Amino acid sequence: MKNVQIIDEAINSRYAIYSVSDDEFAKLFPGERQDIEFVEDVIDRLGEEAAAAILEPMWDRMIPKPEIQGIHGTLFFGLTEKRKFYENKREPVIDWRLVD
């Protein structure tokens, strides 16, 4: 099982973490070492029915944050303007020593 953080456009987004199977994760994040995805891209790639078959059961598998053992991926909902920050769909590595 893998843990996926959901970030949506709501002002009060919960940044909740959900559990998905390894197979579901591979369908949501198909790229090598990919850990960022946008739900709009999932739907475009898989189709609405196949995407729903993964996402709908996921909503019943929320993990309380104190029990989380790592986050394997982040799935954005309705935040396509963030694509420019994740062009390779991987979490960026930032050397904060170089940031003013």
VMD Tcl script that builds the backbone (N, CA, C; Angstrom):
set m [mol new atoms 300]
animate dup $m
set s [atomselect $m all]
$s set {name element resname resid chain x y z} {
  {N N MET 1 A 0.842 -1.186 0.000}
  {CA C MET 1 A 0.000 0.000 0.000}
  {C C MET 1 A 0.884 1.245 0.000}
  {N N LYS 2 A 0.370 2.279 -0.639}
  {CA C LYS 2 A 1.069 3.561 -0.724}
  {C C LYS 2 A 0.165 4.652 -0.162}
  {N N ASN 3 A 0.776 5.713 0.310}
  {CA C ASN 3 A 0.046 6.846 0.867}
  {C C ASN 3 A 0.087 8.015 -0.107}
  {N N VAL 4 A -1.095 8.577 -0.375}
  {CA C VAL 4 A -1.223 9.684 -1.317}
  {C C VAL 4 A -1.857 10.866 -0.598}
  {N N GLN 5 A -1.194 12.010 -0.687}
  {CA C GLN 5 A -1.740 13.239 -0.121}
  {C C GLN 5 A -2.591 13.926 -1.178}
  {N N ILE 6 A -3.771 14.367 -0.763}
  {CA C ILE 6 A -4.687 15.072 -1.656}
  {C C ILE 6 A -4.650 16.554 -1.311}
  {N N ILE 7 A -4.393 17.369 -2.323}
  {CA C ILE 7 A -4.420 18.821 -2.142}
  {C C ILE 7 A -5.414 19.372 -3.146}
  {N N ASP 8 A -6.442 20.034 -2.632}
  {CA C ASP 8 A -7.444 20.608 -3.525}
  {C C ASP 8 A -7.456 22.119 -3.399}
  {N N GLU 9 A -8.314 22.740 -4.194}
  {CA C GLU 9 A -8.337 24.195 -4.269}
  {C C GLU 9 A -9.150 24.863 -3.170}
  {N N ALA 10 A -9.740 24.094 -2.287}
  {CA C ALA 10 A -10.547 24.677 -1.213}
  {C C ALA 10 A -9.673 25.506 -0.276}
  {N N ILE 11 A -10.194 26.612 0.182}
  {CA C ILE 11 A -9.454 27.470 1.110}
  {C C ILE 11 A -9.146 26.716 2.403}
  {N N ASN 12 A -9.980 25.744 2.731}
  {CA C ASN 12 A -9.779 24.957 3.947}
  {C C ASN 12 A -9.358 23.521 3.623}
  {N N SER 13 A -8.554 23.365 2.593}
  {CA C SER 13 A -8.086 22.035 2.194}
  {C C SER 13 A -7.472 21.318 3.391}
  {N N ARG 14 A -7.780 20.044 3.537}
  {CA C ARG 14 A -7.319 19.263 4.691}
  {C C ARG 14 A -5.941 18.648 4.476}
  {N N TYR 15 A -5.469 18.577 3.239}
  {CA C TYR 15 A -4.202 17.906 2.930}
  {C C TYR 15 A -4.224 16.483 3.485}
  {N N ALA 16 A -5.363 15.837 3.317}
  {CA C ALA 16 A -5.568 14.495 3.864}
  {C C ALA 16 A -4.724 13.469 3.117}
  {N N ILE 17 A -4.459 12.370 3.810}
  {CA C ILE 17 A -3.661 11.277 3.258}
  {C C ILE 17 A -4.560 10.048 3.133}
  {N N TYR 18 A -4.482 9.402 1.973}
  {CA C TYR 18 A -5.292 8.219 1.700}
  {C C TYR 18 A -4.387 7.073 1.264}
  {N N SER 19 A -4.830 5.879 1.548}
  {CA C SER 19 A -4.099 4.679 1.172}
  {C C SER 19 A -4.613 4.160 -0.170}
  {N N VAL 20 A -3.684 3.792 -1.040}
  {CA C VAL 20 A -4.029 3.151 -2.312}
  {C C VAL 20 A -3.144 1.919 -2.476}
  {N N SER 21 A -3.632 0.957 -3.230}
  {CA C SER 21 A -2.827 -0.242 -3.485}
  {C C SER 21 A -1.648 0.125 -4.388}
  {N N ASP 22 A -0.676 -0.748 -4.439}
  {CA C ASP 22 A 0.467 -0.514 -5.327}
  {C C ASP 22 A 0.011 -0.402 -6.779}
  {N N ASP 23 A -0.959 -1.221 -7.172}
  {CA C ASP 23 A -1.484 -1.180 -8.537}
  {C C ASP 23 A -2.199 0.145 -8.805}
  {N N GLU 24 A -3.017 0.591 -7.854}
  {CA C GLU 24 A -3.702 1.881 -8.005}
  {C C GLU 24 A -2.692 3.019 -8.088}
  {N N PHE 25 A -1.666 2.951 -7.255}
  {CA C PHE 25 A -0.633 3.986 -7.267}
  {C C PHE 25 A 0.047 4.041 -8.636}
  {N N ALA 26 A 0.368 2.884 -9.186}
  {CA C ALA 26 A 1.029 2.832 -10.496}
  {C C ALA 26 A 0.151 3.430 -11.587}
  {N N LYS 27 A -1.150 3.295 -11.456}
  {CA C LYS 27 A -2.062 3.894 -12.439}
  {C C LYS 27 A -2.187 5.402 -12.237}
  {N N LEU 28 A -2.164 5.839 -10.989}
  {CA C LEU 28 A -2.252 7.275 -10.710}
  {C C LEU 28 A -0.950 7.998 -11.044}
  {N N PHE 29 A 0.170 7.357 -10.772}
  {CA C PHE 29 A 1.502 7.952 -10.946}
  {C C PHE 29 A 2.328 7.037 -11.855}
  {N N PRO 30 A 2.071 7.055 -13.166}
  {CA C PRO 30 A 2.675 6.056 -14.055}
  {C C PRO 30 A 4.140 6.295 -14.423}
  {N N GLY 31 A 4.628 7.494 -14.227}
  {CA C GLY 31 A 6.000 7.786 -14.624}
  {C C GLY 31 A 7.018 7.191 -13.669}
  {N N GLU 32 A 8.206 6.955 -14.182}
  {CA C GLU 32 A 9.278 6.436 -13.341}
  {C C GLU 32 A 9.600 7.446 -12.242}
  {N N ARG 33 A 9.519 7.003 -11.002}
  {CA C ARG 33 A 9.768 7.824 -9.808}
  {C C ARG 33 A 8.830 9.030 -9.707}
  {N N GLN 34 A 7.713 8.984 -10.411}
  {CA C GLN 34 A 6.740 10.077 -10.360}
  {C C GLN 34 A 6.064 10.098 -8.997}
  {N N ASP 35 A 5.950 11.290 -8.408}
  {CA C ASP 35 A 5.261 11.412 -7.125}
  {C C ASP 35 A 4.316 12.613 -7.075}
  {N N ILE 36 A 4.105 13.257 -8.210}
  {CA C ILE 36 A 3.168 14.374 -8.330}
  {C C ILE 36 A 2.238 14.063 -9.496}
  {N N GLU 37 A 0.937 14.315 -9.302}
  {CA C GLU 37 A -0.010 14.155 -10.404}
  {C C GLU 37 A -1.186 15.099 -10.197}
  {N N PHE 38 A -1.859 15.380 -11.284}
  {CA C PHE 38 A -3.043 16.238 -11.291}
  {C C PHE 38 A -4.219 15.373 -11.713}
  {N N VAL 39 A -5.313 15.452 -10.963}
  {CA C VAL 39 A -6.448 14.569 -11.237}
  {C C VAL 39 A -6.966 14.761 -12.660}
  {N N GLU 40 A -6.856 15.962 -13.186}
  {CA C GLU 40 A -7.294 16.206 -14.559}
  {C C GLU 40 A -6.487 15.357 -15.542}
  {N N ASP 41 A -5.201 15.175 -15.260}
  {CA C ASP 41 A -4.357 14.340 -16.120}
  {C C ASP 41 A -4.705 12.859 -15.963}
  {N N VAL 42 A -5.038 12.466 -14.740}
  {CA C VAL 42 A -5.461 11.075 -14.508}
  {C C VAL 42 A -6.708 10.776 -15.336}
  {N N ILE 43 A -7.680 11.675 -15.292}
  {CA C ILE 43 A -8.929 11.476 -16.032}
  {C C ILE 43 A -8.672 11.475 -17.533}
  {N N ASP 44 A -7.827 12.387 -18.010}
  {CA C ASP 44 A -7.492 12.412 -19.440}
  {C C ASP 44 A -6.820 11.115 -19.872}
  {N N ARG 45 A -5.941 10.590 -19.026}
  {CA C ARG 45 A -5.162 9.396 -19.368}
  {C C ARG 45 A -5.982 8.114 -19.251}
  {N N LEU 46 A -6.761 7.979 -18.175}
  {CA C LEU 46 A -7.473 6.729 -17.900}
  {C C LEU 46 A -8.931 6.735 -18.337}
  {N N GLY 47 A -9.502 7.920 -18.468}
  {CA C GLY 47 A -10.939 8.035 -18.704}
  {C C GLY 47 A -11.658 8.174 -17.374}
  {N N GLU 48 A -12.852 8.749 -17.425}
  {CA C GLU 48 A -13.586 9.031 -16.187}
  {C C GLU 48 A -13.927 7.776 -15.402}
  {N N GLU 49 A -14.360 6.722 -16.082}
  {CA C GLU 49 A -14.767 5.502 -15.369}
  {C C GLU 49 A -13.590 4.831 -14.670}
  {N N ALA 50 A -12.484 4.687 -15.370}
  {CA C ALA 50 A -11.314 4.031 -14.772}
  {C C ALA 50 A -10.743 4.875 -13.634}
  {N N ALA 51 A -10.732 6.193 -13.809}
  {CA C ALA 51 A -10.248 7.070 -12.739}
  {C C ALA 51 A -11.157 6.963 -11.519}
  {N N ALA 52 A -12.459 6.963 -11.750}
  {CA C ALA 52 A -13.413 6.843 -10.640}
  {C C ALA 52 A -13.266 5.503 -9.927}
  {N N ALA 53 A -12.949 4.450 -10.665}
  {CA C ALA 53 A -12.781 3.126 -10.058}
  {C C ALA 53 A -11.614 3.106 -9.077}
  {N N ILE 54 A -10.648 3.984 -9.273}
  {CA C ILE 54 A -9.520 4.100 -8.340}
  {C C ILE 54 A -9.845 5.087 -7.224}
  {N N LEU 55 A -10.376 6.243 -7.602}
  {CA C LEU 55 A -10.554 7.331 -6.639}
  {C C LEU 55 A -11.708 7.103 -5.662}
  {N N GLU 56 A -12.820 6.588 -6.136}
  {CA C GLU 56 A -13.979 6.447 -5.244}
  {C C GLU 56 A -13.693 5.556 -4.032}
  {N N PRO 57 A -13.104 4.370 -4.205}
  {CA C PRO 57 A -12.806 3.557 -3.015}
  {C C PRO 57 A -11.727 4.190 -2.123}
  {N N MET 58 A -10.857 4.982 -2.734}
  {CA C MET 58 A -9.784 5.621 -1.975}
  {C C MET 58 A -10.339 6.507 -0.861}
  {N N TRP 59 A -11.473 7.164 -1.116}
  {CA C TRP 59 A -12.030 8.097 -0.127}
  {C C TRP 59 A -12.400 7.399 1.178}
  {N N ASP 60 A -12.575 6.095 1.143}
  {CA C ASP 60 A -12.881 5.339 2.363}
  {C C ASP 60 A -11.621 4.894 3.102}
  {N N ARG 61 A -10.459 5.242 2.572}
  {CA C ARG 61 A -9.204 4.767 3.164}
  {C C ARG 61 A -8.326 5.922 3.649}
  {N N MET 62 A -8.950 6.898 4.276}
  {CA C MET 62 A -8.172 8.001 4.836}
  {C C MET 62 A -7.360 7.486 6.024}
  {N N ILE 63 A -6.146 7.972 6.136}
  {CA C ILE 63 A -5.254 7.557 7.216}
  {C C ILE 63 A -5.073 8.737 8.170}
  {N N PRO 64 A -5.301 8.534 9.460}
  {CA C PRO 64 A -5.028 9.614 10.412}
  {C C PRO 64 A -3.550 10.010 10.339}
  {N N LYS 65 A -3.287 11.287 10.325}
  {CA C LYS 65 A -1.912 11.761 10.138}
  {C C LYS 65 A -0.908 11.192 11.141}
  {N N PRO 66 A -1.265 10.988 12.409}
  {CA C PRO 66 A -0.272 10.399 13.323}
  {C C PRO 66 A 0.134 8.967 12.962}
  {N N GLU 67 A -0.664 8.302 12.126}
  {CA C GLU 67 A -0.374 6.914 11.760}
  {C C GLU 67 A 0.391 6.781 10.443}
  {N N ILE 68 A 0.636 7.878 9.782}
  {CA C ILE 68 A 1.258 7.839 8.457}
  {C C ILE 68 A 2.736 7.472 8.563}
  {N N GLN 69 A 3.138 6.576 7.687}
  {CA C GLN 69 A 4.540 6.163 7.592}
  {C C GLN 69 A 5.059 6.576 6.216}
  {N N GLY 70 A 5.084 7.859 5.957}
  {CA C GLY 70 A 5.587 8.376 4.689}
  {C C GLY 70 A 4.483 8.707 3.709}
  {N N ILE 71 A 4.775 9.648 2.829}
  {CA C ILE 71 A 3.868 10.040 1.754}
  {C C ILE 71 A 4.564 9.687 0.450}
  {N N HIS 72 A 3.899 8.884 -0.369}
  {CA C HIS 72 A 4.503 8.394 -1.601}
  {C C HIS 72 A 4.150 9.237 -2.817}
  {N N GLY 73 A 3.051 9.989 -2.739}
  {CA C GLY 73 A 2.644 10.810 -3.868}
  {C C GLY 73 A 1.691 11.905 -3.438}
  {N N THR 74 A 1.598 12.936 -4.276}
  {CA C THR 74 A 0.674 14.049 -4.052}
  {C C THR 74 A -0.207 14.174 -5.278}
  {N N LEU 75 A -1.514 14.202 -5.045}
  {CA C LEU 75 A -2.488 14.321 -6.120}
  {C C LEU 75 A -3.225 15.642 -5.955}
  {N N PHE 76 A -3.074 16.513 -6.950}
  {CA C PHE 76 A -3.719 17.823 -6.926}
  {C C PHE 76 A -5.086 17.749 -7.603}
  {N N PHE 77 A -6.060 18.406 -7.006}
  {CA C PHE 77 A -7.409 18.521 -7.564}
  {C C PHE 77 A -7.689 19.988 -7.841}
  {N N GLY 78 A -7.919 20.333 -9.110}
  {CA C GLY 78 A -8.320 21.692 -9.456}
  {C C GLY 78 A -7.232 22.734 -9.288}
  {N N LEU 79 A -6.003 22.337 -9.284}
  {CA C LEU 79 A -4.894 23.281 -9.107}
  {C C LEU 79 A -3.928 23.193 -10.286}
  {N N THR 80 A -4.480 23.210 -11.475}
  {CA C THR 80 A -3.651 23.040 -12.666}
  {C C THR 80 A -2.622 24.158 -12.831}
  {N N GLU 81 A -2.842 25.296 -12.195}
  {CA C GLU 81 A -1.856 26.381 -12.291}
  {C C GLU 81 A -0.539 25.998 -11.611}
  {N N LYS 82 A -0.543 24.959 -10.811}
  {CA C LYS 82 A 0.682 24.504 -10.144}
  {C C LYS 82 A 1.545 23.620 -11.045}
  {N N ARG 83 A 1.041 23.268 -12.215}
  {CA C ARG 83 A 1.822 22.424 -13.131}
  {C C ARG 83 A 3.201 23.008 -13.414}
  {N N LYS 84 A 3.274 24.323 -13.505}
  {CA C LYS 84 A 4.554 24.966 -13.836}
  {C C LYS 84 A 5.624 24.684 -12.782}
  {N N PHE 85 A 5.214 24.343 -11.572}
  {CA C PHE 85 A 6.174 24.042 -10.512}
  {C C PHE 85 A 6.601 22.576 -10.517}
  {N N TYR 86 A 5.862 21.751 -11.243}
  {CA C TYR 86 A 6.106 20.304 -11.241}
  {C C TYR 86 A 6.134 19.774 -12.672}
  {N N GLU 87 A 6.930 20.386 -13.517}
  {CA C GLU 87 A 6.960 20.017 -14.931}
  {C C GLU 87 A 7.309 18.550 -15.148}
  {N N ASN 88 A 8.175 17.998 -14.313}
  {CA C ASN 88 A 8.547 16.591 -14.477}
  {C C ASN 88 A 7.724 15.668 -13.579}
  {N N LYS 89 A 6.719 16.248 -12.903}
  {CA C LYS 89 A 5.809 15.511 -12.018}
  {C C LYS 89 A 6.553 14.757 -10.919}
  {N N ARG 90 A 7.582 15.410 -10.427}
  {CA C ARG 90 A 8.329 14.890 -9.284}
  {C C ARG 90 A 8.487 16.013 -8.282}
  {N N GLU 91 A 8.503 15.627 -7.023}
  {CA C GLU 91 A 8.710 16.597 -5.953}
  {C C GLU 91 A 10.065 17.266 -6.170}
  {N N PRO 92 A 10.094 18.591 -6.219}
  {CA C PRO 92 A 11.383 19.251 -6.443}
  {C C PRO 92 A 12.284 19.134 -5.214}
  {N N VAL 93 A 13.556 19.072 -5.487}
  {CA C VAL 93 A 14.546 19.086 -4.415}
  {C C VAL 93 A 15.062 20.515 -4.337}
  {N N ILE 94 A 14.846 21.141 -3.202}
  {CA C ILE 94 A 15.226 22.542 -3.033}
  {C C ILE 94 A 16.357 22.623 -2.017}
  {N N ASP 95 A 17.428 23.244 -2.409}
  {CA C ASP 95 A 18.517 23.506 -1.480}
  {C C ASP 95 A 18.231 24.871 -0.855}
  {N N TRP 96 A 17.636 24.850 0.322}
  {CA C TRP 96 A 17.202 26.093 0.964}
  {C C TRP 96 A 18.366 27.014 1.305}
  {N N ARG 97 A 19.575 26.504 1.311}
  {CA C ARG 97 A 20.736 27.369 1.561}
  {C C ARG 97 A 20.942 28.349 0.417}
  {N N LEU 98 A 20.382 28.026 -0.750}
  {CA C LEU 98 A 20.559 28.874 -1.923}
  {C C LEU 98 A 19.402 29.847 -2.132}
  {N N VAL 99 A 18.392 29.777 -1.279}
  {CA C VAL 99 A 17.209 30.630 -1.417}
  {C C VAL 99 A 17.382 31.859 -0.542}
  {N N ASP 100 A 17.186 33.028 -1.150}
  {CA C ASP 100 A 17.296 34.285 -0.377}
  {C C ASP 100 A 16.098 34.492 0.495}
}
mol reanalyze $m
mol bondsrecalc $m
mol representation Tube
mol addrep $m
